[in-house]
Amino acid sequence: MTRRYSRLAWTAAACTYLLIILGAVVRITGSGLGCGEHWPLCNGRLLPPLDLPTWIEWSHRLVAGLVTALVAALAAYTWWLRRGMGTGDRESVSRVAYVALVLLAIQIALGAVTVKLSLPPWTVILHLGTAMLLLATLLTVARGLRPTPGASPGKLEGALLLLTFVTVLLGALVANLGAATACLGFPLCNGQLMPDGNYTQYIHWTHRLFAYTLFAVTLWWAQRTRRRGPAIVFALVVLQLTVGATMVLLGLPRVLQAAHVAVGAAVWSAVVLAAL
């Protein structure tokens, strides 16, 4: 794999990470309809008016356009390299880049549907989930990892990938259903081990239980393997729990909400790189 190819994949992954954070900023600031229900234009214009919600949403769309160009270029570069290589050398360039292109198409469609339907929670969550899968795919390409016939991550690594992904999506569900304030205090939910309120408390508490489980599993993983990757994953999980606890105790300041998403995406990225 050439250096240019690797750099392109890393750049696409970095921009996708930025896109996830900007998507969170759009939600936190209530700017999801900053461009109205128009897509791909903003309020029917290429250059929107100068107000903050509009520019936040428009910046998110511009970065999405950049990610689109990078992923498309990566897929085209993959095709070009594989076409020009000998049979034995083609496997040095992963076809996983084509998967990234498919995920990108799904992501664009979900983004359009999300705007057209005025931000229903289920589309927002699917939008984030697809973005996380796209990020994982691009990281796989950037690291030069290639699927080997008959090979797969170990049971622990596979379970950890699933646990992390579900925890991230539950966090998105908590945020988009307005359940972030359903459980006050930390580590318990309103001082209770089992909440007895409405469904938003159960959703929030389930997210926390998954986060606590992720903490325990990554601690055991790091101690068992004694490798740097799992240790970094555990450190990021600790940071994420610290940000989450501080966010709840301080009344959900916006900057900590954004930091919670940023660290959560970093945890997912680290798990992908360490597990694969």
Stockholm file with secondary structure:
# STOCKHOLM 1.0

chainA/1-276         MTRRYSRLAWTAAACTYLLIILGAVVRITGSGLGCGEHWPLCNGRLLPPLDLPTWIEWSHRLVAGLVTALVAALAAYTWWLRRGMGTGDRESVSRVAYVALVLLAIQIALGAVTVKLSLPPWTVILHLGTAMLLLATLLTVARGLRPTPGASPGKLEGALLLLTFVTVLLGALVANLGAATACLGFPLCNGQLMPDGNYTQYIHWTHRLFAYTLFAVTLWWAQRTRRRGPAIVFALVVLQLTVGATMVLLGLPRVLQAAHVAVGAAVWSAVVLAAL
#=GR chainA/1-276 SS CCHHHHHHHHHHHHHHHHHHHHHHHHHHTTCTTTTTTCSSSBTTBSSCCSCHHHHHHHHHHHHHHHHHHHHHHHHHHHHHHHHHSCTTTGGGSCTHHHHHHHHHHHHHHHHHHHHHTTCCHHHHHHHHHHHHHHHHHHHHHHTTCCCCTTCCCCHHHHHHHHHHHHHHHHHHHHHHTTCTTSSCSSSSBTTBSSCCSCHHHHHHHHHHHHHHHHHHHHHHHHHHHCCHHHHHHHHHHHHHHHHHHHHHHTTCCHHHHHHHHHHHHHHHHHHHHHHC
#=GC SS_cons         CCHHHHHHHHHHHHHHHHHHHHHHHHHHTTCTTTTTTCSSSBTTBSSCCSCHHHHHHHHHHHHHHHHHHHHHHHHHHHHHHHHHSCTTTGGGSCTHHHHHHHHHHHHHHHHHHHHHTTCCHHHHHHHHHHHHHHHHHHHHHHTTCCCCTTCCCCHHHHHHHHHHHHHHHHHHHHHHTTCTTSSCSSSSBTTBSSCCSCHHHHHHHHHHHHHHHHHHHHHHHHHHHCCHHHHHHHHHHHHHHHHHHHHHHTTCCHHHHHHHHHHHHHHHHHHHHHHC
//
